Amino acid sequence: MWATAAAVALGFLIALEFTARHYDIPGPITVQAREAVFPPKSGFLLYAGMALMMVVLPWRQRLTATAAAIGIDVVIAAVRWAADLGSTEGHFFGNGALWVLLAYGVIALTRRTGPERVLLLKGVGLGLLLVAGRKAGDTWLLITSKSRPVVLDQYMATADHALGNPSWLVGRLVTATGAIGFNILDIVYGQLAVAAVIVSLYQLRNVAAERRFPAHHLVRTFLVIGLLGPGIYMIYPVVGPIFAYGTGAAHWESVSLWTDPPATAHWAVADLWPNTPPPVGTPQHMPFDEITPRNCMPSLHTAWATAIYIHTRKAPRFLRHAGTFWLLATLAATLGFGWHYGVDLIAGVVFVLTIEAALRAQARGWDTSSTWLVMYGATTFATLLLTYRYLPTQMAHHPWLAGPLLLLAMTSVIYAYIRTTTTWTLDAPSPAKNEPQPELV
């Protein structure tokens, strides 16, 4: 299974590389290769990937690997400084973590044998998949902006009237909190991957001792979300209210301390967000620029934050509270920053619960309950997309009917997921003490 997953991932990256070259943009393999020497876009992500790899190592080797990564970063930074090769783009650290990841891959192939080699390769693969997934996602976003000249924002904004235009409402609330509230949400929104790694490290804390990975963990869900989500962007291109209904740059510059303002959108309908909700009219396909990613439907930030929430329900109290906070803050940020419409969030919740149900079913074995749950989630998700596209005007004219129905559809999937997975937990057999367990992936 791991070999198949690696082959599929490599094939996908190669295909994405060729597609990106067709649009004259660098592909994920090219970008990642550059980061072996040049300043990486996110040093934190590279160190997070290395941390995931180190779950298979004993503590002494973890300390050695960390020291080696830091030492390599210091040397590369010193060489850049001495050669006057500094760059204002990217982080000055992270190259060392990538070198260590690749080095342990070589060590696994040349210095390890049998189960030790397999376990170390799984750890290296997990870390590299996290890094490659981010690069692939960035490339997907660039491709969506180049290959989808028209967007469906008018349909989303019209359908959003059924929910009371939540992006406009939360946008005004976040603005009222001033720079403090805005920047707290900005940090939470931007460091979602860090929260995911912390939860994943807790879930994988016993891998080195048990010499096996758990059957299911958060990284699997994150990777599948990142793989499938951008594909939906290609068939359902939406840029978001801050771009389609306002530039937002002046507002962003007045309150943000950490993040650059969004690029000025071209061909926006008007500068309406967040003060004036758009009027209900006849929605149309609208042309848009070749810069802004079409990355709204579904909201993957909502999906990822929901996955973190799900995977912290059986964690210690601190992680449970942190998972709840991250979910609520992410929902507030996605709407309050104008990145998403309310209907995006509903679709994102249904999307992640369907994926999570499928992955849990794959780990425990498929049965009738898991098949029905996944089919119900997928059908609900497809129905939501079709409704947003073909019935937005009717939804806007009957908000007291359409709004509750949208929330009911999402709630029904949540209820079905909780009820079914609870039954799985109750039905799970209790292994006998000291009974050898099969290798899980």
DRENDO-1510 file (C-alpha; in Angstrom, 1 decimal, always signed):
<recs>
REC; n; res; u; v; w
REC; 1; MET; +0.0; +0.0; +0.0 .
REC; 2; TRP; +2.8; +2.4; +0.9 .
REC; 3; ALA; +4.6; +1.6; -2.4 .
REC; 4; THR; +1.4; +2.2; -4.4 .
REC; 5; ALA; +0.7; +5.5; -2.5 .
REC; 6; ALA; +4.3; +6.6; -3.3 .
REC; 7; ALA; +4.0; +5.7; -7.0 .
REC; 8; VAL; +0.6; +7.5; -7.3 .
REC; 9; ALA; +2.0; +10.6; -5.5 .
REC; 10; LEU; +5.1; +10.7; -7.7 .
REC; 11; GLY; +3.0; +10.3; -10.8 .
REC; 12; PHE; +0.6; +13.0; -9.7 .
REC; 13; LEU; +3.5; +15.4; -9.0 .
REC; 14; ILE; +5.1; +14.7; -12.4 .
REC; 15; ALA; +1.7; +15.3; -14.2 .
REC; 16; LEU; +1.3; +18.5; -12.3 .
REC; 17; GLU; +4.8; +19.6; -13.2 .
REC; 18; PHE; +4.1; +19.2; -16.9 .
REC; 19; THR; +0.8; +20.9; -16.6 .
REC; 20; ALA; +2.4; +23.9; -14.8 .
REC; 21; ARG; +5.1; +24.1; -17.5 .
REC; 22; HIS; +2.3; +24.3; -20.1 .
REC; 23; TYR; +1.1; +27.5; -18.4 .
REC; 24; ASP; +4.7; +28.8; -18.0 .
REC; 25; ILE; +4.8; +28.5; -14.2 .
REC; 26; PRO; +7.2; +26.5; -12.1 .
REC; 27; GLY; +5.8; +23.1; -11.0 .
REC; 28; PRO; +6.0; +21.5; -7.5 .
REC; 29; ILE; +9.1; +19.4; -8.2 .
REC; 30; THR; +11.0; +22.4; -9.6 .
REC; 31; VAL; +10.0; +24.6; -6.6 .
REC; 32; GLN; +10.9; +21.9; -4.1 .
REC; 33; ALA; +14.3; +21.3; -5.7 .
REC; 34; ARG; +15.1; +25.0; -5.5 .
REC; 35; GLU; +14.5; +25.0; -1.8 .
REC; 36; ALA; +17.4; +22.7; -1.2 .
REC; 37; VAL; +19.6; +25.8; -1.7 .
REC; 38; PHE; +17.5; +28.9; -2.1 .
REC; 39; PRO; +15.4; +30.4; +0.7 .
REC; 40; PRO; +12.3; +28.3; +1.2 .
REC; 41; LYS; +8.8; +29.7; +1.1 .
REC; 42; SER; +8.0; +28.2; +4.5 .
REC; 43; GLY; +10.8; +27.0; +6.8 .
REC; 44; PHE; +8.3; +26.1; +9.4 .
REC; 45; LEU; +6.7; +23.6; +7.0 .
REC; 46; LEU; +10.0; +21.9; +6.2 .
REC; 47; TYR; +10.8; +21.6; +9.9 .
REC; 48; ALA; +7.3; +20.2; +10.5 .
REC; 49; GLY; +7.9; +17.6; +7.8 .
REC; 50; MET; +11.2; +16.7; +9.5 .
REC; 51; ALA; +9.4; +16.4; +12.9 .
REC; 52; LEU; +6.9; +14.0; +11.4 .
REC; 53; MET; +9.8; +11.9; +10.0 .
REC; 54; MET; +11.4; +11.8; +13.4 .
REC; 55; VAL; +8.5; +10.0; +15.1 .
REC; 56; VAL; +10.2; +6.8; +13.9 .
REC; 57; LEU; +13.5; +7.7; +15.5 .
REC; 58; PRO; +14.8; +7.2; +19.1 .
REC; 59; TRP; +15.3; +10.3; +21.1 .
REC; 60; ARG; +19.1; +10.4; +20.6 .
REC; 61; GLN; +18.7; +10.3; +16.8 .
REC; 62; ARG; +16.0; +13.0; +17.0 .
REC; 63; LEU; +18.4; +15.3; +18.8 .
REC; 64; THR; +21.2; +14.6; +16.3 .
REC; 65; ALA; +18.9; +15.2; +13.3 .
REC; 66; THR; +17.6; +18.5; +14.8 .
REC; 67; ALA; +21.2; +19.7; +15.5 .
REC; 68; ALA; +22.3; +18.7; +12.0 .
REC; 69; ALA; +19.3; +20.6; +10.4 .
REC; 70; ILE; +20.1; +23.7; +12.4 .
REC; 71; GLY; +23.8; +23.5; +11.7 .
REC; 72; ILE; +23.2; +23.2; +7.9 .
REC; 73; ASP; +20.8; +26.2; +8.1 .
REC; 74; VAL; +23.5; +28.3; +9.8 .
REC; 75; VAL; +26.1; +27.3; +7.2 .
REC; 76; ILE; +23.8; +28.0; +4.2 .
REC; 77; ALA; +22.7; +31.3; +5.7 .
REC; 78; ALA; +26.3; +32.4; +6.3 .
REC; 79; VAL; +27.3; +31.5; +2.7 .
REC; 80; ARG; +24.3; +33.5; +1.4 .
REC; 81; TRP; +25.3; +36.5; +3.6 .
REC; 82; ALA; +29.0; +36.3; +2.6 .
REC; 83; ALA; +28.2; +36.0; -1.1 .
REC; 84; ASP; +25.5; +38.7; -0.8 .
REC; 85; LEU; +22.8; +36.4; -2.0 .
REC; 86; GLY; +20.2; +37.4; +0.5 .
REC; 87; SER; +16.6; +37.4; -0.6 .
REC; 88; THR; +13.6; +39.3; +0.6 .
REC; 89; GLU; +11.3; +36.4; -0.3 .
REC; 90; GLY; +11.1; +33.2; +1.8 .
REC; 91; HIS; +12.6; +32.2; +5.1 .
REC; 92; PHE; +16.3; +32.2; +5.8 .
REC; 93; PHE; +15.9; +28.7; +7.4 .
REC; 94; GLY; +14.4; +25.4; +6.4 .
REC; 95; ASN; +17.0; +24.1; +4.0 .
REC; 96; GLY; +18.6; +22.0; +6.7 .
REC; 97; ALA; +15.4; +20.3; +7.5 .
REC; 98; LEU; +14.9; +19.3; +3.9 .
REC; 99; TRP; +18.5; +18.0; +3.7 .
REC; 100; VAL; +18.0; +15.9; +6.8 .
REC; 101; LEU; +14.8; +14.5; +5.4 .
REC; 102; LEU; +16.5; +13.5; +2.2 .
REC; 103; ALA; +19.5; +12.1; +4.1 .
REC; 104; TYR; +17.4; +9.8; +6.1 .
REC; 105; GLY; +15.8; +8.5; +2.9 .
REC; 106; VAL; +19.3; +7.6; +1.7 .
REC; 107; ILE; +20.1; +6.1; +5.0 .
REC; 108; ALA; +17.0; +3.9; +4.9 .
REC; 109; LEU; +17.9; +2.6; +1.5 .
REC; 110; THR; +21.6; +2.0; +2.1 .
REC; 111; ARG; +22.0; +1.4; +5.9 .
REC; 112; ARG; +18.8; -0.2; +7.0 .
REC; 113; THR; +17.3; -3.6; +6.2 .
REC; 114; GLY; +14.0; -5.4; +6.9 .
REC; 115; PRO; +11.3; -3.9; +9.1 .
REC; 116; GLU; +13.7; -1.1; +10.2 .
REC; 117; ARG; +14.1; +0.1; +6.6 .
REC; 118; VAL; +10.4; -0.1; +6.0 .
REC; 119; LEU; +9.6; +2.0; +9.1 .
REC; 120; LEU; +12.2; +4.6; +8.3 .
REC; 121; LEU; +11.0; +4.9; +4.7 .
REC; 122; LYS; +7.4; +5.4; +6.0 .
REC; 123; GLY; +8.6; +8.2; +8.2 .
REC; 124; VAL; +10.6; +9.9; +5.5 .
REC; 125; GLY; +7.6; +9.4; +3.1 .
REC; 126; LEU; +5.2; +11.0; +5.6 .
REC; 127; GLY; +7.4; +14.1; +6.0 .
REC; 128; LEU; +8.0; +14.5; +2.3 .
REC; 129; LEU; +4.3; +14.0; +1.5 .
REC; 130; LEU; +3.5; +16.9; +3.8 .
REC; 131; VAL; +6.0; +19.1; +2.1 .
REC; 132; ALA; +5.1; +18.0; -1.4 .
REC; 133; GLY; +1.4; +18.3; -0.7 .
REC; 134; ARG; +1.9; +22.0; +0.1 .
REC; 135; LYS; +3.9; +22.6; -3.1 .
REC; 136; ALA; +1.3; +20.7; -5.2 .
REC; 137; GLY; -1.5; +22.8; -3.6 .
REC; 138; ASP; +0.3; +26.0; -4.5 .
REC; 139; THR; +0.8; +24.9; -8.1 .
REC; 140; TRP; -2.9; +23.8; -8.3 .
REC; 141; LEU; -3.9; +27.3; -7.2 .
REC; 142; LEU; -1.8; +28.9; -9.9 .
REC; 143; ILE; -3.2; +26.6; -12.5 .
REC; 144; THR; -6.8; +27.4; -11.5 .
REC; 145; SER; -6.1; +31.1; -12.0 .
REC; 146; LYS; -4.6; +30.5; -15.4 .
REC; 147; SER; -7.0; +27.9; -16.7 .
REC; 148; ARG; -10.4; +29.2; -15.4 .
REC; 149; PRO; -11.0; +32.6; -16.9 .
REC; 150; VAL; -14.6; +32.9; -15.5 .
REC; 151; VAL; -15.8; +32.4; -11.9 .
REC; 152; LEU; -19.1; +31.6; -10.2 .
REC; 153; ASP; -19.0; +34.2; -7.4 .
REC; 154; GLN; -22.3; +35.8; -8.4 .
REC; 155; TYR; -24.0; +32.4; -7.8 .
REC; 156; MET; -22.3; +32.0; -4.4 .
REC; 157; ALA; -23.1; +35.5; -3.3 .
REC; 158; THR; -26.7; +35.1; -4.3 .
REC; 159; ALA; -27.1; +31.8; -2.6 .
REC; 160; ASP; -25.4; +33.3; +0.5 .
REC; 161; HIS; -28.5; +35.5; +1.0 .
REC; 162; ALA; -30.2; +32.4; +2.3 .
REC; 163; LEU; -27.7; +32.4; +5.2 .
REC; 164; GLY; -27.9; +36.2; +5.8 .
REC; 165; ASN; -24.6; +37.1; +4.0 .
REC; 166; PRO; -22.4; +35.9; +6.9 .
REC; 167; SER; -19.1; +37.0; +5.3 .
REC; 168; TRP; -20.3; +40.6; +5.2 .
REC; 169; LEU; -21.6; +40.3; +8.8 .
REC; 170; VAL; -18.5; +38.7; +10.3 .
REC; 171; GLY; -16.3; +41.0; +8.2 .
REC; 172; ARG; -17.8; +44.0; +10.0 .
REC; 173; LEU; -17.5; +42.3; +13.4 .
REC; 174; VAL; -13.8; +41.5; +12.8 .
REC; 175; THR; -13.2; +45.0; +11.6 .
REC; 176; ALA; -14.8; +46.3; +14.8 .
REC; 177; THR; -12.3; +44.3; +16.9 .
REC; 178; GLY; -9.5; +46.4; +15.4 .
REC; 179; ALA; -5.9; +45.3; +14.9 .
REC; 180; ILE; -5.8; +43.0; +18.0 .
REC; 181; GLY; -8.6; +40.7; +17.0 .
REC; 182; PHE; -7.7; +40.8; +13.3 .
REC; 183; ASN; -4.1; +39.8; +13.9 .
REC; 184; ILE; -5.0; +37.0; +16.3 .
REC; 185; LEU; -7.2; +35.5; +13.7 .
REC; 186; ASP; -4.6; +36.1; +11.1 .
REC; 187; ILE; -2.0; +34.1; +13.1 .
REC; 188; VAL; -4.5; +31.2; +13.7 .
REC; 189; TYR; -5.5; +31.2; +10.0 .
REC; 190; GLY; -1.9; +31.2; +8.7 .
REC; 191; GLN; -0.5; +28.6; +11.1 .
REC; 192; LEU; -3.1; +25.9; +10.6 .
REC; 193; ALA; -0.4; +23.5; +9.4 .
REC; 194; VAL; +1.5; +24.0; +12.7 .
REC; 195; ALA; -1.6; +23.1; +14.7 .
REC; 196; ALA; -2.1; +20.0; +12.5 .
REC; 197; VAL; +1.5; +18.9; +13.1 .
REC; 198; ILE; +1.2; +19.3; +16.9 .
REC; 199; VAL; -1.9; +17.1; +16.9 .
REC; 200; SER; -0.2; +14.6; +14.5 .
REC; 201; LEU; +2.9; +14.4; +16.7 .
REC; 202; TYR; +0.6; +13.5; +19.7 .
REC; 203; GLN; -1.1; +10.8; +17.7 .
REC; 204; LEU; +2.2; +9.4; +16.4 .
REC; 205; ARG; +4.0; +9.7; +19.7 .
REC; 206; ASN; +4.4; +5.9; +20.2 .
REC; 207; VAL; +5.5; +5.0; +16.7 .
REC; 208; ALA; +9.2; +4.7; +17.6 .
REC; 209; ALA; +8.4; +2.4; +20.6 .
REC; 210; GLU; +5.7; +0.2; +18.9 .
REC; 211; ARG; +7.6; +0.2; +15.5 .
REC; 212; ARG; +4.3; +0.7; +13.6 .
REC; 213; PHE; +2.0; +3.6; +12.6 .
REC; 214; PRO; -1.6; +3.8; +13.9 .
REC; 215; ALA; -4.3; +2.7; +11.4 .
REC; 216; HIS; -5.5; +6.2; +11.0 .
REC; 217; HIS; -4.2; +9.6; +11.9 .
REC; 218; LEU; -4.6; +13.3; +11.0 .
REC; 219; VAL; -1.9; +13.5; +8.3 .
REC; 220; ARG; -3.8; +11.0; +6.2 .
REC; 221; THR; -6.9; +13.2; +6.3 .
REC; 222; PHE; -5.0; +16.4; +5.6 .
REC; 223; LEU; -3.3; +14.9; +2.6 .
REC; 224; VAL; -6.5; +13.6; +1.0 .
REC; 225; ILE; -8.2; +16.9; +1.6 .
REC; 226; GLY; -5.4; +18.7; -0.1 .
REC; 227; LEU; -5.4; +16.2; -3.0 .
REC; 228; LEU; -9.1; +16.3; -3.8 .
REC; 229; GLY; -10.0; +19.9; -2.9 .
REC; 230; PRO; -8.1; +21.6; -5.7 .
REC; 231; GLY; -9.6; +19.3; -8.2 .
REC; 232; ILE; -13.0; +20.6; -7.2 .
REC; 233; TYR; -11.7; +24.1; -7.7 .
REC; 234; MET; -11.2; +23.3; -11.3 .
REC; 235; ILE; -14.8; +22.4; -11.9 .
REC; 236; TYR; -16.2; +25.0; -9.5 .
REC; 237; PRO; -14.0; +28.2; -9.7 .
REC; 238; VAL; -14.8; +30.8; -7.0 .
REC; 239; VAL; -12.4; +33.6; -5.9 .
REC; 240; GLY; -14.2; +34.9; -2.7 .
REC; 241; PRO; -16.0; +38.1; -1.6 .
REC; 242; ILE; -13.0; +40.2; -0.9 .
REC; 243; PHE; -11.9; +39.8; -4.5 .
REC; 244; ALA; -15.2; +39.6; -6.4 .
REC; 245; TYR; -16.9; +42.3; -4.4 .
REC; 246; GLY; -14.0; +44.6; -3.3 .
REC; 247; THR; -10.3; +45.0; -3.3 .
REC; 248; GLY; -9.8; +44.9; +0.4 .
REC; 249; ALA; -6.2; +46.0; +0.2 .
REC; 250; ALA; -6.7; +49.4; +2.0 .
REC; 251; HIS; -8.6; +47.7; +4.8 .
REC; 252; TRP; -6.0; +44.9; +5.2 .
REC; 253; GLU; -3.1; +47.4; +5.4 .
REC; 254; SER; -4.8; +49.3; +8.1 .
REC; 255; VAL; -5.1; +46.4; +10.6 .
REC; 256; SER; -2.7; +43.6; +9.6 .
REC; 257; LEU; +0.7; +43.4; +11.2 .
REC; 258; TRP; +1.9; +40.0; +9.8 .
REC; 259; THR; +0.5; +39.4; +6.4 .
REC; 260; ASP; +0.7; +41.3; +3.1 .
REC; 261; PRO; -2.5; +42.7; +1.8 .
REC; 262; PRO; -4.3; +40.6; -0.9 .
REC; 263; ALA; -3.5; +41.6; -4.5 .
REC; 264; THR; -5.8; +44.1; -6.0 .
REC; 265; ALA; -8.5; +42.1; -7.8 .
REC; 266; HIS; -9.3; +42.9; -11.5 .
REC; 267; TRP; -12.9; +43.0; -12.8 .
REC; 268; ALA; -14.5; +43.0; -9.4 .
REC; 269; VAL; -18.2; +43.6; -9.5 .
REC; 270; ALA; -17.9; +46.6; -7.1 .
REC; 271; ASP; -16.2; +47.6; -3.9 .
REC; 272; LEU; -19.0; +46.3; -1.6 .
REC; 273; TRP; -17.3; +44.0; +1.0 .
REC; 274; PRO; -17.8; +44.1; +3.9 .
REC; 275; ASN; -20.1; +47.1; +4.3 .
REC; 276; THR; -22.8; +46.6; +1.7 .
REC; 277; PRO; -24.2; +43.1; +0.8 .
REC; 278; PRO; -24.7; +42.6; -2.9 .
REC; 279; PRO; -28.2; +43.0; -4.3 .
REC; 280; VAL; -30.2; +40.0; -5.3 .
REC; 281; GLY; -30.2; +39.8; -9.1 .
REC; 282; THR; -29.7; +37.3; -11.9 .
REC; 283; PRO; -26.3; +35.7; -11.3 .
REC; 284; GLN; -23.9; +35.2; -14.3 .
REC; 285; HIS; -20.5; +33.8; -15.0 .
REC; 286; MET; -18.1; +36.6; -14.6 .
REC; 287; PRO; -14.6; +37.0; -16.1 .
REC; 288; PHE; -11.7; +37.4; -13.7 .
REC; 289; ASP; -8.0; +38.0; -13.7 .
REC; 290; GLU; -5.3; +35.4; -14.2 .
REC; 291; ILE; -3.7; +36.1; -10.8 .
REC; 292; THR; -6.4; +35.3; -8.1 .
REC; 293; PRO; -6.7; +31.6; -7.2 .
REC; 294; ARG; -10.2; +30.0; -7.6 .
REC; 295; ASN; -9.9; +28.4; -4.2 .
REC; 296; CYS; -13.2; +28.9; -2.4 .
REC; 297; MET; -15.5; +26.0; -3.1 .
REC; 298; PRO; -15.3; +24.1; -0.8 .
REC; 299; SER; -13.5; +25.9; +2.0 .
REC; 300; LEU; -10.5; +23.7; +2.6 .
REC; 301; HIS; -9.4; +25.8; +5.7 .
REC; 302; THR; -12.8; +24.9; +7.2 .
REC; 303; ALA; -12.2; +21.2; +6.2 .
REC; 304; TRP; -8.8; +21.1; +7.7 .
REC; 305; ALA; -9.8; +22.9; +10.9 .
REC; 306; THR; -12.8; +20.5; +11.3 .
REC; 307; ALA; -10.4; +17.6; +10.8 .
REC; 308; ILE; -8.2; +18.9; +13.7 .
REC; 309; TYR; -11.3; +19.2; +15.8 .
REC; 310; ILE; -12.3; +15.6; +15.1 .
REC; 311; HIS; -8.9; +14.2; +15.8 .
REC; 312; THR; -8.6; +16.0; +19.2 .
REC; 313; ARG; -11.8; +14.7; +20.7 .
REC; 314; LYS; -9.9; +11.9; +22.5 .
REC; 315; ALA; -6.8; +13.9; +23.2 .
REC; 316; PRO; -5.9; +15.4; +26.6 .
REC; 317; ARG; -7.9; +18.4; +27.7 .
REC; 318; PHE; -5.5; +21.0; +26.5 .
REC; 319; LEU; -5.5; +19.6; +22.9 .
REC; 320; ARG; -9.3; +19.3; +23.0 .
REC; 321; HIS; -9.7; +23.0; +24.0 .
REC; 322; ALA; -7.1; +24.0; +21.4 .
REC; 323; GLY; -8.9; +22.0; +18.6 .
REC; 324; THR; -12.1; +23.7; +19.5 .
REC; 325; PHE; -10.5; +27.2; +19.6 .
REC; 326; TRP; -8.7; +26.6; +16.2 .
REC; 327; LEU; -12.0; +25.5; +14.6 .
REC; 328; LEU; -14.0; +28.5; +15.8 .
REC; 329; ALA; -11.2; +31.0; +15.0 .
REC; 330; THR; -10.7; +29.5; +11.6 .
REC; 331; LEU; -14.4; +29.9; +10.8 .
REC; 332; ALA; -14.3; +33.5; +12.0 .
REC; 333; ALA; -11.2; +34.2; +9.9 .
REC; 334; THR; -12.5; +32.6; +6.7 .
REC; 335; LEU; -15.6; +34.7; +6.8 .
REC; 336; GLY; -14.2; +37.8; +8.5 .
REC; 337; PHE; -11.3; +38.2; +6.1 .
REC; 338; GLY; -13.6; +37.9; +3.1 .
REC; 339; TRP; -11.9; +34.7; +1.8 .
REC; 340; HIS; -15.1; +32.7; +1.7 .
REC; 341; TYR; -18.9; +32.8; +1.5 .
REC; 342; GLY; -21.0; +31.0; +4.1 .
REC; 343; VAL; -22.1; +28.4; +1.6 .
REC; 344; ASP; -18.4; +27.5; +1.2 .
REC; 345; LEU; -18.1; +26.6; +4.9 .
REC; 346; ILE; -21.2; +24.3; +4.8 .
REC; 347; ALA; -19.7; +22.5; +1.8 .
REC; 348; GLY; -16.3; +22.2; +3.5 .
REC; 349; VAL; -17.8; +20.5; +6.6 .
REC; 350; VAL; -19.7; +18.0; +4.5 .
REC; 351; PHE; -16.6; +17.5; +2.4 .
REC; 352; VAL; -14.3; +16.6; +5.3 .
REC; 353; LEU; -16.7; +14.4; +7.1 .
REC; 354; THR; -17.1; +12.3; +3.9 .
REC; 355; ILE; -13.4; +12.0; +3.5 .
REC; 356; GLU; -12.8; +11.2; +7.2 .
REC; 357; ALA; -15.5; +8.5; +7.1 .
REC; 358; ALA; -13.9; +6.9; +4.0 .
REC; 359; LEU; -10.5; +6.9; +5.6 .
REC; 360; ARG; -11.7; +5.5; +8.9 .
REC; 361; ALA; -13.6; +2.8; +6.9 .
REC; 362; GLN; -10.5; +1.9; +4.9 .
REC; 363; ALA; -8.6; +1.5; +8.2 .
REC; 364; ARG; -11.1; -0.7; +10.0 .
REC; 365; GLY; -12.6; -2.5; +7.0 .
REC; 366; TRP; -15.6; -1.5; +4.8 .
REC; 367; ASP; -19.1; -2.6; +5.8 .
REC; 368; THR; -22.7; -1.6; +5.1 .
REC; 369; SER; -22.7; +1.3; +7.6 .
REC; 370; SER; -19.5; +2.8; +6.3 .
REC; 371; THR; -20.6; +2.5; +2.7 .
REC; 372; TRP; -23.9; +4.2; +3.3 .
REC; 373; LEU; -22.2; +7.0; +5.3 .
REC; 374; VAL; -19.8; +7.8; +2.6 .
REC; 375; MET; -22.5; +7.6; -0.1 .
REC; 376; TYR; -24.7; +9.9; +1.9 .
REC; 377; GLY; -21.9; +12.5; +2.5 .
REC; 378; ALA; -20.9; +12.4; -1.2 .
REC; 379; THR; -24.5; +12.8; -2.3 .
REC; 380; THR; -25.2; +15.7; +0.1 .
REC; 381; PHE; -22.0; +17.4; -1.1 .
REC; 382; ALA; -22.9; +17.1; -4.7 .
REC; 383; THR; -26.4; +18.3; -4.0 .
REC; 384; LEU; -25.1; +21.4; -2.3 .
REC; 385; LEU; -22.9; +22.3; -5.3 .
REC; 386; LEU; -25.8; +21.8; -7.7 .
REC; 387; THR; -28.1; +23.8; -5.6 .
REC; 388; TYR; -25.7; +26.7; -5.3 .
REC; 389; ARG; -25.2; +26.7; -9.0 .
REC; 390; TYR; -28.8; +26.2; -10.3 .
REC; 391; LEU; -31.1; +27.5; -7.6 .
REC; 392; PRO; -29.3; +30.5; -6.0 .
REC; 393; THR; -32.0; +33.1; -6.9 .
REC; 394; GLN; -34.8; +30.9; -5.5 .
REC; 395; MET; -32.7; +30.5; -2.3 .
REC; 396; ALA; -32.2; +34.2; -2.0 .
REC; 397; HIS; -35.9; +34.9; -2.4 .
REC; 398; HIS; -36.9; +32.3; +0.2 .
REC; 399; PRO; -34.2; +32.6; +2.9 .
REC; 400; TRP; -36.3; +31.3; +5.7 .
REC; 401; LEU; -36.8; +28.1; +3.9 .
REC; 402; ALA; -33.5; +27.7; +2.1 .
REC; 403; GLY; -31.2; +28.7; +5.0 .
REC; 404; PRO; -32.6; +26.2; +7.5 .
REC; 405; LEU; -32.5; +23.5; +4.8 .
REC; 406; LEU; -28.8; +24.1; +4.1 .
REC; 407; LEU; -28.0; +23.9; +7.8 .
REC; 408; LEU; -30.2; +20.8; +8.1 .
REC; 409; ALA; -28.3; +19.1; +5.3 .
REC; 410; MET; -25.0; +19.8; +7.0 .
REC; 411; THR; -26.3; +18.8; +10.4 .
REC; 412; SER; -27.7; +15.5; +9.1 .
REC; 413; VAL; -24.2; +14.6; +7.8 .
REC; 414; ILE; -22.7; +15.5; +11.1 .
REC; 415; TYR; -25.3; +13.4; +13.0 .
REC; 416; ALA; -24.8; +10.4; +10.6 .
REC; 417; TYR; -21.1; +10.6; +11.1 .
REC; 418; ILE; -21.2; +10.8; +14.9 .
REC; 419; ARG; -23.8; +8.0; +15.1 .
REC; 420; THR; -22.0; +5.7; +12.7 .
REC; 421; THR; -18.4; +6.2; +14.0 .
REC; 422; THR; -19.7; +5.8; +17.6 .
REC; 423; THR; -21.1; +2.4; +16.7 .
REC; 424; TRP; -17.8; +1.5; +15.1 .
REC; 425; THR; -16.0; +2.3; +18.4 .
REC; 426; LEU; -18.5; +0.3; +20.5 .
REC; 427; ASP; -18.2; -2.7; +18.1 .
REC; 428; ALA; -14.4; -2.6; +18.1 .
REC; 429; PRO; -13.0; -5.8; +19.7 .
REC; 430; SER; -10.7; -5.4; +22.7 .
REC; 431; PRO; -7.3; -7.0; +22.0 .
REC; 432; ALA; -6.0; -9.4; +24.6 .
REC; 433; LYS; -3.1; -8.2; +26.7 .
REC; 434; ASN; +0.3; -8.9; +25.1 .
REC; 435; GLU; -1.4; -10.2; +22.0 .
REC; 436; PRO; +0.8; -9.4; +18.9 .
REC; 437; GLN; -0.8; -6.8; +16.7 .
REC; 438; PRO; -0.7; -6.8; +12.9 .
REC; 439; GLU; +1.3; -4.1; +11.1 .
REC; 440; LEU; -1.1; -1.1; +10.5 .
REC; 441; VAL; -0.6; +1.6; +7.8 .
</recs>
